Amino acid sequence: MTEREGAAGKTVINEMQTVIRYEELAAAAIQARQRAYAPYSRFLVGAALLDSEGRIWMGCNVENASYPAGSCAERNAVCKAVSEGARDFSAIAICGAPQDAENSGEFPECPPCGICRQVMREFGRPEMEIVLVKSEREYRVLTLAELLPESFGPDHLGGGDPACVNSGR
Ligand SMILES: [Zn+2]
């Protein structure tokens, strides 16, 4: 069970079993952020995506001299996972902040952009958890349904469960 704090910027305290998993995800997002390629914005983002089998897929933002060709950390993590056969995701931790932000000892919360929320919607269930990382021990947990209410998804096209398409399940 997750205990949520409604006010922005507050830390969520979870039951011990969940804390360990979230902390592992948070640490992976912080680690992924260090690989970000963001020479133009100098805003480094890391994401750690947890699939239904317990595997963690890491992604970072990758910018490009042709700006629109760049891609977000969250989407890169999803694309990496899907291209390796994973399609069912239960959580994603995100850590994003300007370069050198780690020197302050804590990151500001970095919610996913609208495009990434839509990409998560394609593979994530409404209860998929979005973990906004401030440090390995401090984070806030929201659900995809909270971040993208009344959303449009594969079900609207009658495509069934995208986690099962072409997967042999
Ligand atoms: Zn994004």
Backbone and ligand atoms as CSV (ligand in chain L), in Angstrom:
chain,resi,resn,atom,element,x,y,z
A,1,MET,N,N,0.832,-1.202,0.000
A,1,MET,CA,C,0.000,0.000,0.000
A,1,MET,C,C,0.862,1.246,0.000
A,2,THR,N,N,0.417,2.223,-0.694
A,2,THR,CA,C,1.153,3.484,-0.746
A,2,THR,C,C,0.371,4.564,-0.015
A,3,GLU,N,N,1.056,5.264,0.827
A,3,GLU,CA,C,0.415,6.375,1.524
A,3,GLU,C,C,0.835,7.651,0.828
A,4,ARG,N,N,-0.141,8.395,0.355
A,4,ARG,CA,C,0.194,9.577,-0.434
A,4,ARG,C,C,0.024,10.852,0.365
A,5,GLU,N,N,0.834,11.808,0.033
A,5,GLU,CA,C,0.714,13.138,0.621
A,5,GLU,C,C,0.197,14.051,-0.475
A,6,GLY,N,N,-0.904,14.719,-0.220
A,6,GLY,CA,C,-1.525,15.492,-1.273
A,6,GLY,C,C,-0.779,16.753,-1.658
A,7,ALA,N,N,-0.174,17.405,-0.687
A,7,ALA,CA,C,0.467,18.686,-0.968
A,7,ALA,C,C,1.741,18.510,-1.795
A,8,ALA,N,N,1.939,19.424,-2.694
A,8,ALA,CA,C,3.115,19.346,-3.560
A,8,ALA,C,C,4.395,19.478,-2.744
A,9,GLY,N,N,5.376,18.716,-3.131
A,9,GLY,CA,C,6.682,18.852,-2.503
A,9,GLY,C,C,6.865,18.073,-1.223
A,10,LYS,N,N,5.805,17.455,-0.731
A,10,LYS,CA,C,5.936,16.679,0.500
A,10,LYS,C,C,6.453,15.290,0.191
A,11,THR,N,N,7.081,14.703,1.169
A,11,THR,CA,C,7.629,13.369,1.000
A,11,THR,C,C,6.608,12.311,1.378
A,12,VAL,N,N,6.613,11.242,0.613
A,12,VAL,CA,C,5.709,10.140,0.901
A,12,VAL,C,C,6.440,9.073,1.703
A,13,ILE,N,N,5.835,8.628,2.746
A,13,ILE,CA,C,6.401,7.536,3.527
A,13,ILE,C,C,5.602,6.279,3.230
A,14,ASN,N,N,6.287,5.262,2.788
A,14,ASN,CA,C,5.612,4.029,2.420
A,14,ASN,C,C,5.937,2.924,3.412
A,15,GLU,N,N,5.157,1.853,3.314
A,15,GLU,CA,C,5.461,0.697,4.137
A,15,GLU,C,C,6.809,0.126,3.717
A,16,MET,N,N,7.480,-0.501,4.654
A,16,MET,CA,C,8.884,-0.890,4.460
A,16,MET,C,C,9.138,-1.676,3.175
A,17,GLN,N,N,8.280,-2.629,2.894
A,17,GLN,CA,C,8.501,-3.474,1.729
A,17,GLN,C,C,8.509,-2.651,0.441
A,18,THR,N,N,7.613,-1.688,0.378
A,18,THR,CA,C,7.513,-0.863,-0.812
A,18,THR,C,C,8.659,0.132,-0.877
A,19,VAL,N,N,9.047,0.644,0.271
A,19,VAL,CA,C,10.128,1.620,0.330
A,19,VAL,C,C,11.392,1.075,-0.313
A,20,ILE,N,N,11.689,-0.172,-0.021
A,20,ILE,CA,C,12.907,-0.775,-0.560
A,20,ILE,C,C,12.860,-0.788,-2.078
A,21,ARG,N,N,11.712,-1.147,-2.622
A,21,ARG,CA,C,11.592,-1.215,-4.068
A,21,ARG,C,C,11.658,0.186,-4.683
A,22,TYR,N,N,10.954,1.115,-4.076
A,22,TYR,CA,C,10.975,2.484,-4.583
A,22,TYR,C,C,12.380,3.072,-4.500
A,23,GLU,N,N,13.071,2.768,-3.412
A,23,GLU,CA,C,14.417,3.324,-3.259
A,23,GLU,C,C,15.356,2.767,-4.318
A,24,GLU,N,N,15.158,1.504,-4.668
A,24,GLU,CA,C,15.974,0.911,-5.726
A,24,GLU,C,C,15.694,1.599,-7.059
A,25,LEU,N,N,14.425,1.841,-7.313
A,25,LEU,CA,C,14.039,2.532,-8.546
A,25,LEU,C,C,14.575,3.971,-8.558
A,26,ALA,N,N,14.463,4.640,-7.413
A,26,ALA,CA,C,14.941,6.023,-7.310
A,26,ALA,C,C,16.449,6.089,-7.565
A,27,ALA,N,N,17.170,5.149,-6.987
A,27,ALA,CA,C,18.625,5.115,-7.176
A,27,ALA,C,C,18.976,4.886,-8.640
A,28,ALA,N,N,18.203,4.034,-9.308
A,28,ALA,CA,C,18.455,3.755,-10.728
A,28,ALA,C,C,18.174,4.994,-11.578
A,29,ALA,N,N,17.144,5.748,-11.223
A,29,ALA,CA,C,16.829,6.971,-11.977
A,29,ALA,C,C,17.945,8.009,-11.799
A,30,ILE,N,N,18.445,8.114,-10.594
A,30,ILE,CA,C,19.547,9.054,-10.334
A,30,ILE,C,C,20.788,8.637,-11.119
A,31,GLN,N,N,21.024,7.330,-11.153
A,31,GLN,CA,C,22.177,6.810,-11.898
A,31,GLN,C,C,22.002,7.057,-13.402
A,32,ALA,N,N,20.807,6.818,-13.904
A,32,ALA,CA,C,20.535,7.016,-15.333
A,32,ALA,C,C,20.716,8.482,-15.723
A,33,ARG,N,N,20.357,9.361,-14.822
A,33,ARG,CA,C,20.489,10.797,-15.098
A,33,ARG,C,C,21.927,11.184,-15.409
A,34,GLN,N,N,22.853,10.476,-14.809
A,34,GLN,CA,C,24.265,10.808,-15.019
A,34,GLN,C,C,24.725,10.520,-16.452
A,35,ARG,N,N,23.924,9.732,-17.174
A,35,ARG,CA,C,24.284,9.411,-18.560
A,35,ARG,C,C,23.586,10.325,-19.555
A,36,ALA,N,N,22.791,11.260,-19.064
A,36,ALA,CA,C,22.033,12.135,-19.955
A,36,ALA,C,C,22.959,12.879,-20.916
A,37,TYR,N,N,22.474,13.011,-22.149
A,37,TYR,CA,C,23.195,13.792,-23.149
A,37,TYR,C,C,22.367,15.049,-23.381
A,38,ALA,N,N,22.715,16.112,-22.689
A,38,ALA,CA,C,21.909,17.331,-22.736
A,38,ALA,C,C,22.796,18.570,-22.818
A,39,PRO,N,N,23.616,18.652,-23.892
A,39,PRO,CA,C,24.543,19.776,-23.992
A,39,PRO,C,C,23.857,21.110,-24.270
A,40,TYR,N,N,22.597,21.077,-24.702
A,40,TYR,CA,C,21.914,22.316,-25.082
A,40,TYR,C,C,21.087,22.883,-23.931
A,41,SER,N,N,20.273,22.042,-23.322
A,41,SER,CA,C,19.456,22.525,-22.197
A,41,SER,C,C,20.218,22.434,-20.879
A,42,ARG,N,N,21.186,21.554,-20.818
A,42,ARG,CA,C,21.885,21.243,-19.564
A,42,ARG,C,C,20.902,20.849,-18.468
A,43,PHE,N,N,19.780,20.279,-18.886
A,43,PHE,CA,C,18.786,19.752,-17.957
A,43,PHE,C,C,18.838,18.229,-18.080
A,44,LEU,N,N,19.412,17.597,-17.090
A,44,LEU,CA,C,19.675,16.160,-17.149
A,44,LEU,C,C,18.528,15.376,-16.515
A,45,VAL,N,N,18.057,14.359,-17.252
A,45,VAL,CA,C,16.935,13.547,-16.753
A,45,VAL,C,C,17.290,12.067,-16.852
A,46,GLY,N,N,16.944,11.346,-15.801
A,46,GLY,CA,C,17.092,9.893,-15.802
A,46,GLY,C,C,15.764,9.260,-15.441
A,47,ALA,N,N,15.506,8.091,-16.013
A,47,ALA,CA,C,14.277,7.364,-15.712
A,47,ALA,C,C,14.600,5.901,-15.482
A,48,ALA,N,N,13.870,5.291,-14.570
A,48,ALA,CA,C,14.011,3.854,-14.301
A,48,ALA,C,C,12.619,3.246,-14.331
A,49,LEU,N,N,12.426,2.379,-15.302
A,49,LEU,CA,C,11.113,1.792,-15.583
A,49,LEU,C,C,11.072,0.359,-15.054
A,50,LEU,N,N,10.067,0.068,-14.255
A,50,LEU,CA,C,9.925,-1.274,-13.669
A,50,LEU,C,C,8.877,-2.059,-14.437
A,51,ASP,N,N,9.264,-3.214,-14.967
A,51,ASP,CA,C,8.274,-4.018,-15.694
A,51,ASP,C,C,7.648,-5.065,-14.780
A,52,SER,N,N,6.666,-5.772,-15.328
A,52,SER,CA,C,5.879,-6.700,-14.504
A,52,SER,C,C,6.702,-7.887,-14.019
A,53,GLU,N,N,7.869,-8.091,-14.619
A,53,GLU,CA,C,8.722,-9.202,-14.188
A,53,GLU,C,C,9.816,-8.745,-13.230
A,54,GLY,N,N,9.747,-7.474,-12.833
A,54,GLY,CA,C,10.713,-6.988,-11.852
A,54,GLY,C,C,11.996,-6.449,-12.451
A,55,ARG,N,N,12.049,-6.398,-13.768
A,55,ARG,CA,C,13.250,-5.849,-14.411
A,55,ARG,C,C,13.184,-4.328,-14.449
A,56,ILE,N,N,14.343,-3.706,-14.322
A,56,ILE,CA,C,14.421,-2.245,-14.371
A,56,ILE,C,C,15.104,-1.829,-15.664
A,57,TRP,N,N,14.431,-0.934,-16.400
A,57,TRP,CA,C,14.970,-0.416,-17.670
A,57,TRP,C,C,15.296,1.049,-17.471
A,58,MET,N,N,16.538,1.405,-17.749
A,58,MET,CA,C,16.967,2.774,-17.515
A,58,MET,C,C,17.001,3.571,-18.820
A,59,GLY,N,N,16.698,4.856,-18.700
A,59,GLY,CA,C,16.765,5.738,-19.864
A,59,GLY,C,C,17.215,7.122,-19.432
A,60,CYS,N,N,17.788,7.853,-20.366
A,60,CYS,CA,C,18.176,9.238,-20.085
A,60,CYS,C,C,17.737,10.093,-21.271
A,61,ASN,N,N,17.667,11.399,-21.071
A,61,ASN,CA,C,17.331,12.248,-22.206
A,61,ASN,C,C,18.531,12.337,-23.147
A,62,VAL,N,N,18.229,12.340,-24.436
A,62,VAL,CA,C,19.265,12.407,-25.474
A,62,VAL,C,C,18.896,13.549,-26.416
A,63,GLU,N,N,19.612,14.655,-26.292
A,63,GLU,CA,C,19.311,15.821,-27.128
A,63,GLU,C,C,20.028,15.732,-28.470
A,64,ASN,N,N,19.686,16.659,-29.345
A,64,ASN,CA,C,20.247,16.653,-30.684
A,64,ASN,C,C,20.428,18.097,-31.144
A,65,ALA,N,N,21.437,18.335,-31.988
A,65,ALA,CA,C,21.662,19.678,-32.516
A,65,ALA,C,C,20.428,20.170,-33.274
A,66,SER,N,N,19.707,19.231,-33.881
A,66,SER,CA,C,18.391,19.533,-34.435
A,66,SER,C,C,17.397,19.282,-33.306
A,67,TYR,N,N,17.083,20.306,-32.567
A,67,TYR,CA,C,16.393,20.162,-31.274
A,67,TYR,C,C,15.227,19.173,-31.225
A,68,PRO,N,N,14.284,19.243,-32.206
A,68,PRO,CA,C,13.127,18.331,-32.103
A,68,PRO,C,C,13.501,16.857,-32.209
A,69,ALA,N,N,14.702,16.554,-32.653
A,69,ALA,CA,C,15.116,15.152,-32.779
A,69,ALA,C,C,15.487,14.548,-31.434
A,70,GLY,N,N,15.579,15.367,-30.414
A,70,GLY,CA,C,15.911,14.859,-29.087
A,70,GLY,C,C,14.757,14.059,-28.499
A,71,SER,N,N,15.065,13.261,-27.485
A,71,SER,CA,C,14.034,12.431,-26.876
A,71,SER,C,C,14.200,12.390,-25.360
A,72,CYS,N,N,13.067,12.283,-24.679
A,72,CYS,CA,C,13.044,12.300,-23.210
A,72,CYS,C,C,13.545,10.977,-22.608
A,73,ALA,N,N,13.972,11.060,-21.383
A,73,ALA,CA,C,14.450,9.889,-20.642
A,73,ALA,C,C,13.362,8.822,-20.503
A,74,GLU,N,N,12.157,9.268,-20.179
A,74,GLU,CA,C,11.064,8.318,-19.944
A,74,GLU,C,C,10.735,7.545,-21.213
A,75,ARG,N,N,10.648,8.254,-22.317
A,75,ARG,CA,C,10.329,7.586,-23.584
A,75,ARG,C,C,11.467,6.671,-24.011
A,76,ASN,N,N,12.693,7.090,-23.768
A,76,ASN,CA,C,13.824,6.236,-24.135
A,76,ASN,C,C,13.819,4.946,-23.317
A,77,ALA,N,N,13.435,5.052,-22.052
A,77,ALA,CA,C,13.350,3.840,-21.220
A,77,ALA,C,C,12.260,2.910,-21.743
A,78,VAL,N,N,11.110,3.484,-22.108
A,78,VAL,CA,C,10.009,2.677,-22.630
A,78,VAL,C,C,10.421,2.016,-23.948
A,79,CYS,N,N,11.045,2.784,-24.838
A,79,CYS,CA,C,11.452,2.224,-26.137
A,79,CYS,C,C,12.494,1.126,-25.971
A,80,LYS,N,N,13.399,1.341,-25.036
A,80,LYS,CA,C,14.412,0.307,-24.778
A,80,LYS,C,C,13.735,-0.978,-24.312
A,81,ALA,N,N,12.816,-0.852,-23.364
A,81,ALA,CA,C,12.145,-2.029,-22.802
A,81,ALA,C,C,11.301,-2.746,-23.855
A,82,VAL,N,N,10.525,-1.973,-24.603
A,82,VAL,CA,C,9.644,-2.581,-25.599
A,82,VAL,C,C,10.463,-3.279,-26.681
A,83,SER,N,N,11.576,-2.668,-27.060
A,83,SER,CA,C,12.399,-3.284,-28.108
A,83,SER,C,C,13.084,-4.553,-27.627
A,84,GLU,N,N,13.107,-4.758,-26.307
A,84,GLU,CA,C,13.671,-5.990,-25.758
A,84,GLU,C,C,12.577,-6.971,-25.334
A,85,GLY,N,N,11.331,-6.622,-25.626
A,85,GLY,CA,C,10.242,-7.568,-25.396
A,85,GLY,C,C,9.355,-7.300,-24.197
A,86,ALA,N,N,9.669,-6.297,-23.402
A,86,ALA,CA,C,8.834,-5.975,-22.236
A,86,ALA,C,C,7.732,-5.011,-22.644
A,87,ARG,N,N,6.520,-5.261,-22.140
A,87,ARG,CA,C,5.410,-4.384,-22.539
A,87,ARG,C,C,4.477,-4.019,-21.398
A,88,ASP,N,N,4.705,-4.591,-20.257
A,88,ASP,CA,C,3.786,-4.378,-19.142
A,88,ASP,C,C,4.560,-3.725,-18.007
A,89,PHE,N,N,4.235,-2.483,-17.699
A,89,PHE,CA,C,5.029,-1.722,-16.739
A,89,PHE,C,C,4.213,-1.345,-15.512
A,90,SER,N,N,4.842,-1.419,-14.367
A,90,SER,CA,C,4.122,-1.122,-13.124
A,90,SER,C,C,4.545,0.190,-12.486
A,91,ALA,N,N,5.738,0.673,-12.801
A,91,ALA,CA,C,6.180,1.936,-12.187
A,91,ALA,C,C,7.323,2.539,-12.990
A,92,ILE,N,N,7.490,3.853,-12.845
A,92,ILE,CA,C,8.655,4.512,-13.425
A,92,ILE,C,C,9.107,5.615,-12.467
A,93,ALA,N,N,10.393,5.628,-12.177
A,93,ALA,CA,C,10.964,6.690,-11.342
A,93,ALA,C,C,11.652,7.691,-12.257
A,94,ILE,N,N,11.511,8.966,-11.929
A,94,ILE,CA,C,12.062,10.023,-12.774
A,94,ILE,C,C,12.870,10.988,-11.910
A,95,CYS,N,N,14.085,11.278,-12.369
A,95,CYS,CA,C,14.918,12.261,-11.682
A,95,CYS,C,C,15.439,13.242,-12.725
A,96,GLY,N,N,15.042,14.494,-12.624
A,96,GLY,CA,C,15.467,15.482,-13.601
A,96,GLY,C,C,15.761,16.810,-12.943
A,97,ALA,N,N,16.862,17.416,-13.363
A,97,ALA,CA,C,17.257,18.698,-12.782
A,97,ALA,C,C,18.410,19.269,-13.600
A,98,PRO,N,N,18.627,20.576,-13.488
A,98,PRO,CA,C,19.765,21.167,-14.177
A,98,PRO,C,C,21.082,20.525,-13.737
A,99,GLN,N,N,22.050,20.625,-14.624
A,99,GLN,CA,C,23.390,20.123,-14.328
A,99,GLN,C,C,23.855,20.692,-12.982
A,100,ASP,N,N,24.587,19.905,-12.249
A,100,ASP,CA,C,25.143,20.314,-10.951
A,100,ASP,C,C,24.097,20.409,-9.844
A,101,ALA,N,N,22.849,20.063,-10.135
A,101,ALA,CA,C,21.821,20.113,-9.093
A,101,ALA,C,C,22.135,19.150,-7.959
A,102,GLU,N,N,22.856,18.065,-8.289
A,102,GLU,CA,C,23.157,17.069,-7.264
A,102,GLU,C,C,24.010,17.650,-6.137
A,103,ASN,N,N,24.669,18.757,-6.414
A,103,ASN,CA,C,25.501,19.377,-5.384
A,103,ASN,C,C,24.671,19.918,-4.218
A,104,SER,N,N,23.400,20.173,-4.493
A,104,SER,CA,C,22.543,20.694,-3.427
A,104,SER,C,C,22.045,19.577,-2.515
A,105,GLY,N,N,22.298,18.325,-2.903
A,105,GLY,CA,C,21.928,17.198,-2.052
A,105,GLY,C,C,20.523,16.686,-2.262
A,106,GLU,N,N,19.733,17.425,-3.012
A,106,GLU,CA,C,18.359,16.990,-3.274
A,106,GLU,C,C,17.905,17.555,-4.612
A,107,PHE,N,N,17.174,16.752,-5.358
A,107,PHE,CA,C,16.664,17.202,-6.654
A,107,PHE,C,C,15.256,17.759,-6.491
A,108,PRO,N,N,14.895,18.731,-7.316
A,108,PRO,CA,C,13.498,19.152,-7.333
A,108,PRO,C,C,12.668,18.068,-8.041
A,109,GLU,N,N,11.390,18.010,-7.776
A,109,GLU,CA,C,10.553,17.037,-8.477
A,109,GLU,C,C,10.499,17.369,-9.960
A,110,CYS,N,N,10.547,16.328,-10.792
A,110,CYS,CA,C,10.499,16.520,-12.241
A,110,CYS,C,C,9.390,15.640,-12.823
A,111,PRO,N,N,8.204,16.177,-12.963
A,111,PRO,CA,C,7.110,15.372,-13.533
A,111,PRO,C,C,7.328,15.139,-15.025
A,112,PRO,N,N,6.801,14.032,-15.546
A,112,PRO,CA,C,6.975,13.738,-16.972
A,112,PRO,C,C,6.202,14.714,-17.850
A,113,CYS,N,N,6.729,14.986,-19.038
A,113,CYS,CA,C,6.051,15.884,-19.973
A,113,CYS,C,C,4.809,15.190,-20.538
A,114,GLY,N,N,3.989,15.945,-21.208
A,114,GLY,CA,C,2.738,15.406,-21.727
A,114,GLY,C,C,2.935,14.280,-22.726
A,115,ILE,N,N,3.947,14.405,-23.571
A,115,ILE,CA,C,4.173,13.358,-24.577
A,115,ILE,C,C,4.546,12.046,-23.887
A,116,CYS,N,N,5.388,12.126,-22.881
A,116,CYS,CA,C,5.790,10.915,-22.165
A,116,CYS,C,C,4.619,10.291,-21.409
A,117,ARG,N,N,3.745,11.122,-20.874
A,117,ARG,CA,C,2.561,10.582,-20.187
A,117,ARG,C,C,1.737,9.764,-21.175
A,118,GLN,N,N,1.601,10.262,-22.396
A,118,GLN,CA,C,0.832,9.548,-23.411
A,118,GLN,C,C,1.526,8.240,-23.789
A,119,VAL,N,N,2.842,8.261,-23.884
A,119,VAL,CA,C,3.581,7.034,-24.215
A,119,VAL,C,C,3.420,6.003,-23.096
A,120,MET,N,N,3.448,6.466,-21.843
A,120,MET,CA,C,3.214,5.550,-20.715
A,120,MET,C,C,1.815,4.961,-20.795
A,121,ARG,N,N,0.869,5.770,-21.218
A,121,ARG,CA,C,-0.524,5.339,-21.320
A,121,ARG,C,C,-0.677,4.172,-22.297
A,122,GLU,N,N,0.181,4.116,-23.281
A,122,GLU,CA,C,0.108,3.053,-24.276
A,122,GLU,C,C,0.381,1.680,-23.650
A,123,PHE,N,N,1.320,1.659,-22.691
A,123,PHE,CA,C,1.743,0.368,-22.123
A,123,PHE,C,C,1.421,0.226,-20.637
A,124,GLY,N,N,1.278,1.356,-19.956
A,124,GLY,CA,C,1.030,1.295,-18.524
A,124,GLY,C,C,-0.449,1.226,-18.218
A,125,ARG,N,N,-0.769,0.642,-17.100
A,125,ARG,CA,C,-2.162,0.617,-16.663
A,125,ARG,C,C,-2.431,1.891,-15.870
A,126,PRO,N,N,-3.708,2.248,-15.661
A,126,PRO,CA,C,-4.020,3.497,-14.943
A,126,PRO,C,C,-3.349,3.580,-13.575
A,127,GLU,N,N,-3.148,2.424,-12.950
A,127,GLU,CA,C,-2.557,2.418,-11.617
A,127,GLU,C,C,-1.026,2.407,-11.657
A,128,MET,N,N,-0.442,2.469,-12.833
A,128,MET,CA,C,1.020,2.554,-12.933
A,128,MET,C,C,1.518,3.721,-12.086
A,129,GLU,N,N,2.571,3.472,-11.324
A,129,GLU,CA,C,3.043,4.493,-10.395
A,129,GLU,C,C,4.170,5.331,-10.995
A,130,ILE,N,N,4.068,6.622,-10.825
A,130,ILE,CA,C,5.079,7.561,-11.282
A,130,ILE,C,C,5.783,8.088,-10.026
A,131,VAL,N,N,7.049,7.791,-9.916
A,131,VAL,CA,C,7.809,8.144,-8.718
A,131,VAL,C,C,8.682,9.364,-9.023
A,132,LEU,N,N,8.336,10.477,-8.424
A,132,LEU,CA,C,9.093,11.712,-8.646
A,132,LEU,C,C,10.197,11.781,-7.597
A,133,VAL,N,N,11.427,11.640,-8.065
A,133,VAL,CA,C,12.571,11.433,-7.173
A,133,VAL,C,C,13.203,12.741,-6.729
A,134,LYS,N,N,13.362,12.891,-5.431
A,134,LYS,CA,C,14.114,14.023,-4.889
A,134,LYS,C,C,15.475,13.547,-4.383
A,135,SER,N,N,15.492,12.336,-3.872
A,135,SER,CA,C,16.737,11.675,-3.488
A,135,SER,C,C,16.408,10.187,-3.412
A,136,GLU,N,N,17.385,9.368,-3.076
A,136,GLU,CA,C,17.118,7.934,-2.991
A,136,GLU,C,C,16.072,7.626,-1.934
A,137,ARG,N,N,15.952,8.486,-0.962
A,137,ARG,CA,C,15.021,8.223,0.139
A,137,ARG,C,C,13.791,9.124,0.127
A,138,GLU,N,N,13.804,10.118,-0.707
A,138,GLU,CA,C,12.671,11.041,-0.746
A,138,GLU,C,C,12.085,11.106,-2.150
A,139,TYR,N,N,10.786,10.891,-2.204
A,139,TYR,CA,C,10.121,10.877,-3.495
A,139,TYR,C,C,8.624,10.992,-3.264
A,140,ARG,N,N,7.908,11.323,-4.328
A,140,ARG,CA,C,6.448,11.375,-4.248
A,140,ARG,C,C,5.883,10.446,-5.300
A,141,VAL,N,N,4.873,9.711,-4.929
A,141,VAL,CA,C,4.303,8.712,-5.834
A,141,VAL,C,C,2.917,9.150,-6.302
A,142,LEU,N,N,2.761,9.187,-7.617
A,142,LEU,CA,C,1.468,9.486,-8.227
A,142,LEU,C,C,1.128,8.332,-9.161
A,143,THR,N,N,-0.127,8.275,-9.582
A,143,THR,CA,C,-0.481,7.248,-10.566
A,143,THR,C,C,-0.609,7.893,-11.947
A,144,LEU,N,N,-0.522,7.039,-12.959
A,144,LEU,CA,C,-0.684,7.532,-14.323
A,144,LEU,C,C,-2.076,8.143,-14.498
A,145,ALA,N,N,-3.058,7.549,-13.870
A,145,ALA,CA,C,-4.425,8.079,-13.971
A,145,ALA,C,C,-4.510,9.483,-13.381
A,146,GLU,N,N,-3.733,9.742,-12.352
A,146,GLU,CA,C,-3.739,11.076,-11.751
A,146,GLU,C,C,-3.047,12.088,-12.671
A,147,LEU,N,N,-2.011,11.643,-13.353
A,147,LEU,CA,C,-1.245,12.553,-14.213
A,147,LEU,C,C,-1.862,12.724,-15.602
A,148,LEU,N,N,-2.675,11.753,-16.008
A,148,LEU,CA,C,-3.277,11.813,-17.341
A,148,LEU,C,C,-4.725,11.342,-17.266
A,149,PRO,N,N,-5.583,12.155,-16.637
A,149,PRO,CA,C,-6.985,11.748,-16.481
A,149,PRO,C,C,-7.745,11.827,-17.811
A,150,GLU,N,N,-8.795,11.061,-17.891
A,150,GLU,CA,C,-9.667,11.076,-19.078
A,150,GLU,C,C,-8.856,10.900,-20.367
A,151,SER,N,N,-7.930,9.979,-20.324
A,151,SER,CA,C,-6.956,9.874,-21.428
A,151,SER,C,C,-7.469,9.023,-22.585
A,152,PHE,N,N,-6.814,9.200,-23.693
A,152,PHE,CA,C,-7.074,8.413,-24.900
A,152,PHE,C,C,-6.014,7.319,-24.980
A,153,GLY,N,N,-6.461,6.095,-25.246
A,153,GLY,CA,C,-5.495,4.995,-25.297
A,153,GLY,C,C,-5.884,3.920,-26.278
A,154,PRO,N,N,-5.136,2.824,-26.283
A,154,PRO,CA,C,-5.346,1.737,-27.242
A,154,PRO,C,C,-6.771,1.178,-27.192
A,155,ASP,N,N,-7.370,1.212,-26.000
A,155,ASP,CA,C,-8.715,0.659,-25.861
A,155,ASP,C,C,-9.731,1.413,-26.710
A,156,HIS,N,N,-9.460,2.688,-26.967
A,156,HIS,CA,C,-10.378,3.472,-27.790
A,156,HIS,C,C,-10.362,3.013,-29.254
A,157,LEU,N,N,-9.267,2.400,-29.643
A,157,LEU,CA,C,-9.169,1.912,-31.018
A,157,LEU,C,C,-9.586,0.458,-31.132
A,158,GLY,N,N,-9.987,-0.118,-30.005
A,158,GLY,CA,C,-10.440,-1.504,-30.025
A,158,GLY,C,C,-9.318,-2.499,-30.207
A,159,GLY,N,N,-8.126,-2.072,-29.857
A,159,GLY,CA,C,-6.971,-2.937,-30.076
A,159,GLY,C,C,-6.729,-3.953,-28.980
A,160,GLY,N,N,-7.562,-3.932,-27.947
A,160,GLY,CA,C,-7.365,-4.891,-26.862
A,160,GLY,C,C,-6.227,-4.489,-25.954
A,161,ASP,N,N,-5.630,-5.465,-25.330
A,161,ASP,CA,C,-4.575,-5.216,-24.352
A,161,ASP,C,C,-3.223,-5.129,-25.062
A,162,PRO,N,N,-2.609,-3.947,-25.105
A,162,PRO,CA,C,-1.355,-3.792,-25.847
A,162,PRO,C,C,-0.225,-4.624,-25.261
A,163,ALA,N,N,-0.352,-4.989,-23.980
A,163,ALA,CA,C,0.701,-5.798,-23.367
A,163,ALA,C,C,0.716,-7.201,-23.967
A,164,CYS,N,N,-0.389,-7.564,-24.604
A,164,CYS,CA,C,-0.493,-8.933,-25.118
A,164,CYS,C,C,-0.295,-9.016,-26.631
A,165,VAL,N,N,-0.343,-7.886,-27.311
A,165,VAL,CA,C,-0.252,-7.898,-28.771
A,165,VAL,C,C,1.114,-8.432,-29.223
A,166,ASN,N,N,1.077,-9.438,-30.054
A,166,ASN,CA,C,2.295,-10.030,-30.618
A,166,ASN,C,C,3.268,-10.603,-29.586
A,167,SER,N,N,2.812,-10.729,-28.364
A,167,SER,CA,C,3.736,-11.213,-27.353
A,167,SER,C,C,3.604,-12.705,-27.123
A,168,GLY,N,N,2.584,-13.291,-27.755
A,168,GLY,CA,C,2.392,-14.727,-27.583
A,168,GLY,C,C,1.647,-15.071,-26.302
A,169,ARG,N,N,1.289,-14.056,-25.530
A,169,ARG,CA,C,0.552,-14.318,-24.282
A,169,ARG,C,C,-0.951,-14.334,-24.541
L,1,ZN,ZN,ZN,8.963,13.683,-21.913
